[in-house]
Amino acid sequence: MELFDALPAPIRTAINDAGFEFVPRFAAKLLARGVSADRAAEIIRETDLRLMRKGGAA
């Protein structure tokens, strides 16, 4: 929970709005690689949409 609370607001919102459960560690890894908070949130939303289309299979 501490990791989630430490994430930027756009990422927390994207994780909360996602239909599938995303672990905060996924976003933390994106940020560690130099991805901006807005882009990381976009990646989470795109991944969630892709998972929904495939019925939950990655």
C-alpha distance matrix in Angstrom:
0.0 3.8 5.4 5.1 6.3 8.7 10.2 13.5 14.2 16.4 13.9 11.3 14.4 15.6 12.7 12.9 16.6 16.9 18.8 17.2 13.7 12.5 9.9 8.4 10.6 13.5 13.2 12.7 15.8 17.7 17.1 18.2 21.3 22.2 21.5 21.2 18.2 20.7 21.9 18.5 17.9 21.4 20.9 18.0 20.3 23.3 21.7 20.6 24.2 25.7 23.8 25.0 28.5 28.5 27.2 23.9 25.5 24.5
3.8 0.0 3.8 5.4 5.1 6.2 8.9 12.3 13.7 16.3 14.1 12.0 15.5 16.9 14.5 15.1 18.8 19.3 21.6 20.1 16.6 14.9 12.0 9.4 10.9 14.2 13.3 11.8 15.2 17.1 15.8 16.6 20.0 20.7 20.4 20.0 17.3 20.2 21.6 18.4 18.3 22.0 21.6 19.2 21.8 24.7 23.3 22.7 26.3 27.7 26.1 27.6 31.0 31.0 30.1 26.8 28.1 26.6
5.4 3.8 0.0 3.8 5.4 5.1 6.6 10.3 12.4 14.3 11.6 10.3 14.1 14.8 12.5 14.0 17.4 17.5 20.0 18.2 14.9 12.5 9.5 6.4 7.5 10.7 9.7 8.0 11.4 13.4 12.2 13.1 16.4 17.2 16.9 16.8 14.4 17.4 18.4 15.1 15.4 19.0 18.3 16.2 19.1 21.7 20.3 20.1 23.7 24.9 23.6 25.4 28.5 28.5 28.0 24.6 25.6 23.8
5.1 5.4 3.8 0.0 3.8 5.4 5.4 8.7 9.7 11.6 9.0 6.9 10.5 11.6 9.2 10.3 13.8 14.2 16.9 15.6 12.5 10.4 8.4 5.4 8.3 10.4 9.0 8.9 12.4 13.5 12.7 14.5 17.4 17.9 16.8 16.2 13.1 15.6 16.9 13.7 13.1 16.7 16.5 14.0 16.4 19.4 18.2 17.6 21.0 22.6 21.4 22.7 26.0 26.4 25.7 22.5 24.0 22.5
6.3 5.1 5.4 3.8 0.0 3.8 5.5 8.1 8.8 11.7 10.2 7.8 11.1 13.2 11.6 11.9 15.4 16.6 19.4 18.7 15.8 14.0 12.2 9.1 11.7 13.9 11.9 11.4 15.1 16.0 14.4 16.2 19.3 19.2 18.3 17.0 13.9 16.4 18.4 15.6 14.8 18.5 19.0 16.6 18.7 21.9 21.2 20.5 23.7 25.6 24.6 25.7 29.0 29.6 28.9 25.9 27.6 26.1
8.7 6.2 5.1 5.4 3.8 0.0 3.8 6.6 8.9 11.7 10.1 9.1 12.6 14.2 13.1 14.3 17.4 18.3 21.4 20.5 17.6 15.1 13.1 9.4 11.1 13.2 10.8 9.4 13.1 13.9 11.7 13.2 16.5 16.2 15.8 14.7 12.0 15.1 16.9 14.3 14.3 18.1 18.4 16.7 19.2 22.0 21.5 21.4 24.6 26.2 25.5 27.0 30.1 30.6 30.3 27.2 28.5 26.6
10.2 8.9 6.6 5.4 5.5 3.8 0.0 3.8 6.5 8.4 6.5 6.3 9.8 10.9 10.3 12.1 14.8 15.5 18.9 18.1 15.7 12.9 11.5 7.8 9.8 10.9 7.9 7.5 11.2 11.1 9.2 11.6 14.4 13.9 12.8 11.5 8.5 11.5 13.2 10.6 10.5 14.3 14.7 13.2 15.6 18.4 18.1 18.2 21.2 22.9 22.5 24.0 26.9 27.6 27.6 24.7 25.9 23.8
13.5 12.3 10.3 8.7 8.1 6.6 3.8 0.0 3.8 5.7 5.6 6.4 8.8 10.3 11.0 12.5 14.5 15.8 19.5 19.3 17.5 14.9 14.3 10.9 13.0 13.3 9.7 10.0 13.2 12.1 9.8 12.9 15.1 13.7 12.2 9.9 6.5 8.9 11.6 9.9 9.3 12.9 14.2 13.3 15.0 17.9 18.4 18.5 21.0 23.0 23.2 24.4 27.1 28.3 28.5 25.9 27.3 25.2
14.2 13.7 12.4 9.7 8.8 8.9 6.5 3.8 0.0 3.9 5.4 5.1 6.1 8.6 9.9 10.5 12.1 14.2 17.8 18.4 17.0 15.0 15.1 12.3 15.1 15.1 11.7 12.9 16.1 14.8 13.1 16.4 18.3 16.8 14.7 12.1 8.4 9.3 12.5 11.2 9.3 12.6 14.6 13.2 14.1 17.4 18.3 17.7 19.9 22.5 22.7 23.3 26.1 27.7 27.6 25.3 27.2 25.5
16.4 16.3 14.3 11.6 11.7 11.7 8.4 5.7 3.9 0.0 3.8 5.6 5.2 6.2 8.7 9.9 10.6 12.3 16.0 16.8 16.0 14.0 14.9 12.5 15.2 14.2 10.8 12.9 15.5 13.4 12.3 16.0 17.2 15.7 12.9 10.3 6.6 6.3 9.3 8.5 6.0 9.0 11.4 10.4 10.8 13.9 15.3 15.0 16.8 19.4 20.0 20.6 23.1 24.9 25.2 23.2 24.9 23.1
13.9 14.1 11.6 9.0 10.2 10.1 6.5 5.6 5.4 3.8 0.0 3.8 5.3 5.0 6.2 8.5 9.8 10.6 14.3 14.2 13.1 10.6 11.2 8.9 11.5 10.5 7.2 9.6 12.2 10.6 10.1 13.6 15.0 14.2 11.5 9.9 6.4 7.2 9.0 6.7 4.7 8.4 9.6 8.0 9.5 12.6 13.0 12.9 15.4 17.5 17.7 18.8 21.5 22.8 23.0 20.6 22.2 20.2
11.3 12.0 10.3 6.9 7.8 9.1 6.3 6.4 5.1 5.6 3.8 0.0 3.8 5.5 5.2 6.1 8.6 10.0 13.5 13.6 11.9 10.1 10.6 8.4 11.8 11.7 9.1 11.1 14.2 13.4 12.8 16.0 17.9 17.4 15.1 13.5 9.8 10.8 12.7 10.3 8.0 11.6 12.7 10.1 11.3 14.8 14.9 13.9 16.6 19.0 18.6 19.3 22.4 23.6 23.2 20.8 22.7 21.3
14.4 15.5 14.1 10.5 11.1 12.6 9.8 8.8 6.1 5.2 5.3 3.8 0.0 3.8 5.5 5.1 6.0 8.5 12.0 13.2 12.5 11.5 13.0 11.6 15.0 14.2 11.8 14.3 17.1 15.7 15.4 18.9 20.2 19.5 16.6 14.7 11.1 10.7 12.9 11.2 8.0 10.7 12.6 10.1 9.9 13.7 14.5 12.9 15.0 18.0 17.9 17.9 20.9 22.7 22.2 20.3 22.6 21.5
15.6 16.9 14.8 11.6 13.2 14.2 10.9 10.3 8.6 6.2 5.0 5.5 3.8 0.0 3.8 5.5 5.2 6.1 9.8 10.7 10.7 9.3 11.6 10.8 13.8 12.1 10.1 13.3 15.4 13.7 14.3 17.7 18.5 18.1 14.9 13.7 10.5 9.7 10.8 9.0 5.5 7.7 9.2 6.5 6.2 10.0 10.7 9.3 11.5 14.3 14.4 14.7 17.5 19.2 19.1 17.2 19.3 18.0
12.7 14.5 12.5 9.2 11.6 13.1 10.3 11.0 9.9 8.7 6.2 5.2 5.5 3.8 0.0 3.8 5.5 5.3 8.6 8.5 7.4 6.1 8.2 7.9 11.3 10.1 8.9 12.0 14.2 13.4 14.3 17.3 18.5 18.8 16.0 15.3 12.2 12.4 13.1 10.3 7.8 10.3 10.5 7.0 8.0 11.4 10.8 9.2 12.2 14.5 13.7 14.3 17.5 18.6 18.1 15.6 17.8 16.6
12.9 15.1 14.0 10.3 11.9 14.3 12.1 12.5 10.5 9.9 8.5 6.1 5.1 5.5 3.8 0.0 3.8 5.6 8.3 9.2 8.4 8.7 10.6 10.6 14.2 13.6 12.5 15.2 17.7 17.1 17.6 20.7 22.1 22.2 19.4 18.3 14.8 14.8 16.1 13.7 10.7 13.1 13.9 10.4 10.3 14.0 13.6 11.2 13.8 16.6 15.5 15.2 18.7 20.1 19.0 16.9 19.6 19.0
16.6 18.8 17.4 13.8 15.4 17.4 14.8 14.5 12.1 10.6 9.8 8.6 6.0 5.2 5.5 3.8 0.0 3.8 6.5 8.8 9.5 10.2 13.0 13.4 16.7 15.4 14.2 17.4 19.5 18.2 19.1 22.4 23.3 23.2 20.0 18.8 15.6 14.6 15.6 13.9 10.5 11.8 13.0 9.8 8.4 11.9 12.3 9.4 11.1 14.4 13.8 12.9 16.1 18.1 17.1 15.7 18.6 18.3
16.9 19.3 17.5 14.2 16.6 18.3 15.5 15.8 14.2 12.3 10.6 10.0 8.5 6.1 5.3 5.6 3.8 0.0 3.8 5.4 6.9 7.7 11.1 12.3 15.2 13.3 13.0 16.5 17.9 16.8 18.4 21.4 21.9 22.4 19.2 18.7 16.0 15.1 15.3 13.1 10.3 11.1 11.3 7.8 6.7 9.7 9.2 6.0 8.4 11.2 10.1 9.7 13.1 14.6 13.8 12.0 14.8 14.5
18.8 21.6 20.0 16.9 19.4 21.4 18.9 19.5 17.8 16.0 14.3 13.5 12.0 9.8 8.6 8.3 6.5 3.8 0.0 3.8 6.8 9.1 12.6 14.7 17.3 15.5 15.9 19.3 20.4 19.6 21.6 24.4 24.8 25.5 22.4 22.2 19.6 18.7 18.6 16.4 13.8 14.2 13.9 10.6 9.3 11.4 10.3 6.6 8.3 10.8 8.8 7.6 11.3 12.6 11.0 9.5 12.9 13.5
17.2 20.1 18.2 15.6 18.7 20.5 18.1 19.3 18.4 16.8 14.2 13.6 13.2 10.7 8.5 9.2 8.8 5.4 3.8 0.0 3.8 6.3 9.8 12.5 14.6 12.9 14.1 17.3 18.1 17.8 20.1 22.4 22.9 24.2 21.4 21.8 19.4 19.1 18.5 15.8 14.0 14.6 13.4 10.0 10.0 11.7 9.4 6.4 9.3 10.6 7.8 8.1 11.8 11.9 10.4 7.8 10.6 11.0
13.7 16.6 14.9 12.5 15.8 17.6 15.7 17.5 17.0 16.0 13.1 11.9 12.5 10.7 7.4 8.4 9.5 6.9 6.8 3.8 0.0 3.8 6.5 9.5 11.7 10.8 12.1 14.9 16.0 16.4 18.4 20.4 21.4 22.9 20.5 20.9 18.4 18.9 18.5 15.3 13.8 15.4 14.0 10.3 11.5 13.6 11.1 8.9 12.3 13.4 10.7 11.7 15.3 15.1 13.6 10.5 12.7 12.5
12.5 14.9 12.5 10.4 14.0 15.1 12.9 14.9 15.0 14.0 10.6 10.1 11.5 9.3 6.1 8.7 10.2 7.7 9.1 6.3 3.8 0.0 3.8 6.4 8.4 7.1 8.4 11.2 12.3 12.6 14.7 16.7 17.7 19.2 16.9 17.6 15.3 16.1 15.6 12.1 11.3 13.2 11.4 8.0 10.3 12.3 9.7 8.7 12.5 13.3 11.3 13.1 16.4 16.2 15.5 12.2 13.6 12.4
9.9 12.0 9.5 8.4 12.2 13.1 11.5 14.3 15.1 14.9 11.2 10.6 13.0 11.6 8.2 10.6 13.0 11.1 12.6 9.8 6.5 3.8 0.0 3.8 5.3 5.7 7.6 9.2 10.5 11.9 13.6 14.9 16.5 18.3 16.8 17.7 15.4 17.1 16.7 13.0 12.8 15.3 13.5 10.5 13.4 15.3 12.8 12.3 16.1 16.7 14.7 16.8 19.9 19.4 18.7 15.2 16.2 14.7
8.4 9.4 6.4 5.4 9.1 9.4 7.8 10.9 12.3 12.5 8.9 8.4 11.6 10.8 7.9 10.6 13.4 12.3 14.7 12.5 9.5 6.4 3.8 0.0 3.8 5.3 5.4 6.3 8.7 10.1 10.8 12.3 14.5 15.9 14.5 15.0 12.7 14.9 15.0 11.2 11.4 14.5 13.1 10.6 13.7 16.0 14.1 14.0 17.7 18.6 17.3 19.2 22.3 22.2 21.8 18.4 19.4 17.5
10.6 10.9 7.5 8.3 11.7 11.1 9.8 13.0 15.1 15.2 11.5 11.8 15.0 13.8 11.3 14.2 16.7 15.2 17.3 14.6 11.7 8.4 5.3 3.8 0.0 3.9 5.5 4.9 6.1 8.6 9.8 10.2 12.3 14.4 13.8 15.2 13.7 16.3 15.7 11.9 13.1 15.9 13.8 12.0 15.6 17.1 14.9 15.6 19.3 19.5 18.2 20.8 23.5 22.9 22.9 19.3 19.6 17.2
13.5 14.2 10.7 10.4 13.9 13.2 10.9 13.3 15.1 14.2 10.5 11.7 14.2 12.1 10.1 13.6 15.4 13.3 15.5 12.9 10.8 7.1 5.7 5.3 3.9 0.0 3.8 5.5 5.3 6.5 8.9 10.0 11.0 13.1 11.8 13.5 12.3 14.3 13.0 9.3 10.8 12.9 10.4 8.9 12.6 13.7 11.4 12.6 16.1 16.0 15.1 17.9 20.3 19.8 20.3 16.9 16.9 14.3
13.2 13.3 9.7 9.0 11.9 10.8 7.9 9.7 11.7 10.8 7.2 9.1 11.8 10.1 8.9 12.5 14.2 13.0 15.9 14.1 12.1 8.4 7.6 5.4 5.5 3.8 0.0 3.8 5.4 5.1 6.3 8.6 10.0 11.0 9.3 10.2 8.6 10.9 10.2 6.5 8.0 10.7 9.1 7.9 11.5 13.1 11.9 13.0 16.3 16.9 16.6 19.0 21.4 21.5 22.1 19.0 19.4 16.8
12.7 11.8 8.0 8.9 11.4 9.4 7.5 10.0 12.9 12.9 9.6 11.1 14.3 13.3 12.0 15.2 17.4 16.5 19.3 17.3 14.9 11.2 9.2 6.3 4.9 5.5 3.8 0.0 3.8 5.4 5.1 6.1 8.7 10.0 9.7 10.8 9.7 12.9 12.5 9.1 11.1 14.0 12.5 11.7 15.3 16.8 15.5 16.8 20.0 20.5 20.1 22.6 25.0 24.9 25.4 22.1 22.4 19.6
15.8 15.2 11.4 12.4 15.1 13.1 11.2 13.2 16.1 15.5 12.2 14.2 17.1 15.4 14.2 17.7 19.5 17.9 20.4 18.1 16.0 12.3 10.5 8.7 6.1 5.3 5.4 3.8 0.0 3.8 5.4 5.0 6.3 8.9 8.9 11.4 11.4 14.2 12.7 9.6 12.4 14.5 12.2 12.1 15.9 16.6 14.9 16.9 20.0 19.7 19.5 22.5 24.5 24.0 24.9 21.7 21.3 18.2
17.7 17.1 13.4 13.5 16.0 13.9 11.1 12.1 14.8 13.4 10.6 13.4 15.7 13.7 13.4 17.1 18.2 16.8 19.6 17.8 16.4 12.6 11.9 10.1 8.6 6.5 5.1 5.4 3.8 0.0 3.8 5.4 5.2 6.7 5.6 8.2 8.6 11.0 9.1 6.3 9.7 11.3 9.2 10.0 13.5 14.0 13.1 15.4 18.1 18.0 18.4 21.2 22.9 22.9 24.2 21.3 21.1 17.8
17.1 15.8 12.2 12.7 14.4 11.7 9.2 9.8 13.1 12.3 10.1 12.8 15.4 14.3 14.3 17.6 19.1 18.4 21.6 20.1 18.4 14.7 13.6 10.8 9.8 8.9 6.3 5.1 5.4 3.8 0.0 3.8 5.3 5.2 5.0 6.4 6.9 10.1 9.4 7.2 10.3 12.5 11.5 12.2 15.4 16.4 16.0 18.0 20.6 21.0 21.5 24.1 26.0 26.2 27.4 24.5 24.5 21.4
18.2 16.6 13.1 14.5 16.2 13.2 11.6 12.9 16.4 16.0 13.6 16.0 18.9 17.7 17.3 20.7 22.4 21.4 24.4 22.4 20.4 16.7 14.9 12.3 10.2 10.0 8.6 6.1 5.0 5.4 3.8 0.0 3.8 5.4 7.3 9.5 10.6 13.8 12.8 10.7 13.9 16.0 14.4 15.2 18.6 19.3 18.5 20.7 23.4 23.4 23.7 26.5 28.3 28.2 29.4 26.3 25.9 22.6
21.3 20.0 16.4 17.4 19.3 16.5 14.4 15.1 18.3 17.2 15.0 17.9 20.2 18.5 18.5 22.1 23.3 21.9 24.8 22.9 21.4 17.7 16.5 14.5 12.3 11.0 10.0 8.7 6.3 5.2 5.3 3.8 0.0 3.8 5.8 9.1 11.2 13.7 11.7 10.3 14.0 15.2 13.3 14.9 18.2 18.2 17.5 20.2 22.6 22.1 22.9 25.9 27.2 27.1 28.7 25.9 25.1 21.6
22.2 20.7 17.2 17.9 19.2 16.2 13.9 13.7 16.8 15.7 14.2 17.4 19.5 18.1 18.8 22.2 23.2 22.4 25.5 24.2 22.9 19.2 18.3 15.9 14.4 13.1 11.0 10.0 8.9 6.7 5.2 5.4 3.8 0.0 3.8 6.3 9.2 11.6 10.1 9.7 13.2 14.3 13.3 15.3 18.2 18.4 18.5 21.1 23.1 23.1 24.3 26.9 28.3 28.6 30.2 27.6 27.2 23.8
21.5 20.4 16.9 16.8 18.3 15.8 12.8 12.2 14.7 12.9 11.5 15.1 16.6 14.9 16.0 19.4 20.0 19.2 22.4 21.4 20.5 16.9 16.8 14.5 13.8 11.8 9.3 9.7 8.9 5.6 5.0 7.3 5.8 3.8 0.0 3.8 6.6 8.3 6.3 6.2 9.8 10.6 9.8 12.0 14.6 14.8 15.3 17.8 19.6 19.9 21.3 23.7 25.0 25.6 27.3 24.9 24.7 21.4
21.2 20.0 16.8 16.2 17.0 14.7 11.5 9.9 12.1 10.3 9.9 13.5 14.7 13.7 15.3 18.3 18.8 18.7 22.2 21.8 20.9 17.6 17.7 15.0 15.2 13.5 10.2 10.8 11.4 8.2 6.4 9.5 9.1 6.3 3.8 0.0 3.8 5.5 5.2 6.1 8.6 9.8 10.5 12.3 14.3 15.2 16.3 18.3 19.9 20.9 22.3 24.3 25.8 26.9 28.4 26.1 26.5 23.4
18.2 17.3 14.4 13.1 13.9 12.0 8.5 6.5 8.4 6.6 6.4 9.8 11.1 10.5 12.2 14.8 15.6 16.0 19.6 19.4 18.4 15.3 15.4 12.7 13.7 12.3 8.6 9.7 11.4 8.6 6.9 10.6 11.2 9.2 6.6 3.8 0.0 3.8 5.5 5.1 6.2 8.6 9.8 10.6 12.4 14.2 15.3 16.5 18.5 20.0 21.0 22.7 24.6 25.8 26.9 24.6 25.4 22.7
20.7 20.2 17.4 15.6 16.4 15.1 11.5 8.9 9.3 6.3 7.2 10.8 10.7 9.7 12.4 14.8 14.6 15.1 18.7 19.1 18.9 16.1 17.1 14.9 16.3 14.3 10.9 12.9 14.2 11.0 10.1 13.8 13.7 11.6 8.3 5.5 3.8 0.0 3.8 5.5 5.2 6.3 8.7 10.0 10.7 12.3 14.3 15.4 16.7 18.4 20.0 21.2 22.9 24.6 25.8 24.0 25.0 22.5
21.9 21.6 18.4 16.9 18.4 16.9 13.2 11.6 12.5 9.3 9.0 12.7 12.9 10.8 13.1 16.1 15.6 15.3 18.6 18.5 18.5 15.6 16.7 15.0 15.7 13.0 10.2 12.5 12.7 9.1 9.4 12.8 11.7 10.1 6.3 5.2 5.5 3.8 0.0 3.8 5.4 4.9 6.1 8.6 9.8 10.3 12.1 14.1 15.2 16.3 18.1 19.8 21.1 22.5 24.1 22.3 22.8 20.0
18.5 18.4 15.1 13.7 15.6 14.3 10.6 9.9 11.2 8.5 6.7 10.3 11.2 9.0 10.3 13.7 13.9 13.1 16.4 15.8 15.3 12.1 13.0 11.2 11.9 9.3 6.5 9.1 9.6 6.3 7.2 10.7 10.3 9.7 6.2 6.1 5.1 5.5 3.8 0.0 3.8 5.3 5.0 6.3 8.7 9.8 10.5 12.3 14.3 15.3 16.4 18.4 20.1 21.1 22.4 20.1 20.6 17.8
17.9 18.3 15.4 13.1 14.8 14.3 10.5 9.3 9.3 6.0 4.7 8.0 8.0 5.5 7.8 10.7 10.5 10.3 13.8 14.0 13.8 11.3 12.8 11.4 13.1 10.8 8.0 11.1 12.4 9.7 10.3 13.9 14.0 13.2 9.8 8.6 6.2 5.2 5.4 3.8 0.0 3.8 5.4 5.1 6.3 8.7 9.9 10.6 12.4 14.3 15.3 16.6 18.6 20.1 21.0 19.0 20.2 18.0
21.4 22.0 19.0 16.7 18.5 18.1 14.3 12.9 12.6 9.0 8.4 11.6 10.7 7.7 10.3 13.1 11.8 11.1 14.2 14.6 15.4 13.2 15.3 14.5 15.9 12.9 10.7 14.0 14.5 11.3 12.5 16.0 15.2 14.3 10.6 9.8 8.6 6.3 4.9 5.3 3.8 0.0 3.8 5.4 5.1 6.1 8.5 9.8 10.6 12.2 14.1 15.3 16.7 18.5 19.9 18.4 19.4 17.1
20.9 21.6 18.3 16.5 19.0 18.4 14.7 14.2 14.6 11.4 9.6 12.7 12.6 9.2 10.5 13.9 13.0 11.3 13.9 13.4 14.0 11.4 13.5 13.1 13.8 10.4 9.1 12.5 12.2 9.2 11.5 14.4 13.3 13.3 9.8 10.5 9.8 8.7 6.1 5.0 5.4 3.8 0.0 3.8 5.5 5.1 6.0 8.4 9.8 10.4 12.1 14.1 15.4 16.5 18.1 16.3 16.7 14.0
18.0 19.2 16.2 14.0 16.6 16.7 13.2 13.3 13.2 10.4 8.0 10.1 10.1 6.5 7.0 10.4 9.8 7.8 10.6 10.0 10.3 8.0 10.5 10.6 12.0 8.9 7.9 11.7 12.1 10.0 12.2 15.2 14.9 15.3 12.0 12.3 10.6 10.0 8.6 6.3 5.1 5.4 3.8 0.0 3.8 5.5 5.1 6.1 8.6 9.9 10.4 12.2 14.3 15.4 16.3 14.1 15.1 12.9
20.3 21.8 19.1 16.4 18.7 19.2 15.6 15.0 14.1 10.8 9.5 11.3 9.9 6.2 8.0 10.3 8.4 6.7 9.3 10.0 11.5 10.3 13.4 13.7 15.6 12.6 11.5 15.3 15.9 13.5 15.4 18.6 18.2 18.2 14.6 14.3 12.4 10.7 9.8 8.7 6.3 5.1 5.5 3.8 0.0 3.8 5.5 5.1 6.2 8.7 9.9 10.6 12.5 14.4 15.3 13.9 15.5 13.9
23.3 24.7 21.7 19.4 21.9 22.0 18.4 17.9 17.4 13.9 12.6 14.8 13.7 10.0 11.4 14.0 11.9 9.7 11.4 11.7 13.6 12.3 15.3 16.0 17.1 13.7 13.1 16.8 16.6 14.0 16.4 19.3 18.2 18.4 14.8 15.2 14.2 12.3 10.3 9.8 8.7 6.1 5.1 5.5 3.8 0.0 3.8 5.4 5.1 6.2 8.6 9.9 10.7 12.5 14.3 13.3 14.1 12.1
21.7 23.3 20.3 18.2 21.2 21.5 18.1 18.4 18.3 15.3 13.0 14.9 14.5 10.7 10.8 13.6 12.3 9.2 10.3 9.4 11.1 9.7 12.8 14.1 14.9 11.4 11.9 15.5 14.9 13.1 16.0 18.5 17.5 18.5 15.3 16.3 15.3 14.3 12.1 10.5 9.9 8.5 6.0 5.1 5.5 3.8 0.0 3.8 5.4 5.1 6.1 8.6 9.9 10.6 12.2 10.4 10.9 8.7
20.6 22.7 20.1 17.6 20.5 21.4 18.2 18.5 17.7 15.0 12.9 13.9 12.9 9.3 9.2 11.2 9.4 6.0 6.6 6.4 8.9 8.7 12.3 14.0 15.6 12.6 13.0 16.8 16.9 15.4 18.0 20.7 20.2 21.1 17.8 18.3 16.5 15.4 14.1 12.3 10.6 9.8 8.4 6.1 5.1 5.4 3.8 0.0 3.8 5.4 5.1 6.2 8.7 9.9 10.4 8.8 10.6 9.6
24.2 26.3 23.7 21.0 23.7 24.6 21.2 21.0 19.9 16.8 15.4 16.6 15.0 11.5 12.2 13.8 11.1 8.4 8.3 9.3 12.3 12.5 16.1 17.7 19.3 16.1 16.3 20.0 20.0 18.1 20.6 23.4 22.6 23.1 19.6 19.9 18.5 16.7 15.2 14.3 12.4 10.6 9.8 8.6 6.2 5.1 5.4 3.8 0.0 3.8 5.4 5.1 6.3 8.8 9.9 9.7 11.4 10.8
25.7 27.7 24.9 22.6 25.6 26.2 22.9 23.0 22.5 19.4 17.5 19.0 18.0 14.3 14.5 16.6 14.4 11.2 10.8 10.6 13.4 13.3 16.7 18.6 19.5 16.0 16.9 20.5 19.7 18.0 21.0 23.4 22.1 23.1 19.9 20.9 20.0 18.4 16.3 15.3 14.3 12.2 10.4 9.9 8.7 6.2 5.1 5.4 3.8 0.0 3.8 5.4 5.2 6.4 8.7 8.4 9.0 8.0
23.8 26.1 23.6 21.4 24.6 25.5 22.5 23.2 22.7 20.0 17.7 18.6 17.9 14.4 13.7 15.5 13.8 10.1 8.8 7.8 10.7 11.3 14.7 17.3 18.2 15.1 16.6 20.1 19.5 18.4 21.5 23.7 22.9 24.3 21.3 22.3 21.0 20.0 18.1 16.4 15.3 14.1 12.1 10.4 9.9 8.6 6.1 5.1 5.4 3.8 0.0 3.8 5.4 5.1 6.1 4.8 6.0 5.9
25.0 27.6 25.4 22.7 25.7 27.0 24.0 24.4 23.3 20.6 18.8 19.3 17.9 14.7 14.3 15.2 12.9 9.7 7.6 8.1 11.7 13.1 16.8 19.2 20.8 17.9 19.0 22.6 22.5 21.2 24.1 26.5 25.9 26.9 23.7 24.3 22.7 21.2 19.8 18.4 16.6 15.3 14.1 12.2 10.6 9.9 8.6 6.2 5.1 5.4 3.8 0.0 3.8 5.4 5.1 5.7 8.3 9.4
28.5 31.0 28.5 26.0 29.0 30.1 26.9 27.1 26.1 23.1 21.5 22.4 20.9 17.5 17.5 18.7 16.1 13.1 11.3 11.8 15.3 16.4 19.9 22.3 23.5 20.3 21.4 25.0 24.5 22.9 26.0 28.3 27.2 28.3 25.0 25.8 24.6 22.9 21.1 20.1 18.6 16.7 15.4 14.3 12.5 10.7 9.9 8.7 6.3 5.2 5.4 3.8 0.0 3.8 5.5 7.6 8.9 9.9
28.5 31.0 28.5 26.4 29.6 30.6 27.6 28.3 27.7 24.9 22.8 23.6 22.7 19.2 18.6 20.1 18.1 14.6 12.6 11.9 15.1 16.2 19.4 22.2 22.9 19.8 21.5 24.9 24.0 22.9 26.2 28.2 27.1 28.6 25.6 26.9 25.8 24.6 22.5 21.1 20.1 18.5 16.5 15.4 14.4 12.5 10.6 9.9 8.8 6.4 5.1 5.4 3.8 0.0 3.8 5.6 5.6 7.3
27.2 30.1 28.0 25.7 28.9 30.3 27.6 28.5 27.6 25.2 23.0 23.2 22.2 19.1 18.1 19.0 17.1 13.8 11.0 10.4 13.6 15.5 18.7 21.8 22.9 20.3 22.1 25.4 24.9 24.2 27.4 29.4 28.7 30.2 27.3 28.4 26.9 25.8 24.1 22.4 21.0 19.9 18.1 16.3 15.3 14.3 12.2 10.4 9.9 8.7 6.1 5.1 5.5 3.8 0.0 3.8 5.8 8.7
23.9 26.8 24.6 22.5 25.9 27.2 24.7 25.9 25.3 23.2 20.6 20.8 20.3 17.2 15.6 16.9 15.7 12.0 9.5 7.8 10.5 12.2 15.2 18.4 19.3 16.9 19.0 22.1 21.7 21.3 24.5 26.3 25.9 27.6 24.9 26.1 24.6 24.0 22.3 20.1 19.0 18.4 16.3 14.1 13.9 13.3 10.4 8.8 9.7 8.4 4.8 5.7 7.6 5.6 3.8 0.0 3.8 6.4
25.5 28.1 25.6 24.0 27.6 28.5 25.9 27.3 27.2 24.9 22.2 22.7 22.6 19.3 17.8 19.6 18.6 14.8 12.9 10.6 12.7 13.6 16.2 19.4 19.6 16.9 19.4 22.4 21.3 21.1 24.5 25.9 25.1 27.2 24.7 26.5 25.4 25.0 22.8 20.6 20.2 19.4 16.7 15.1 15.5 14.1 10.9 10.6 11.4 9.0 6.0 8.3 8.9 5.6 5.8 3.8 0.0 3.8
24.5 26.6 23.8 22.5 26.1 26.6 23.8 25.2 25.5 23.1 20.2 21.3 21.5 18.0 16.6 19.0 18.3 14.5 13.5 11.0 12.5 12.4 14.7 17.5 17.2 14.3 16.8 19.6 18.2 17.8 21.4 22.6 21.6 23.8 21.4 23.4 22.7 22.5 20.0 17.8 18.0 17.1 14.0 12.9 13.9 12.1 8.7 9.6 10.8 8.0 5.9 9.4 9.9 7.3 8.7 6.4 3.8 0.0
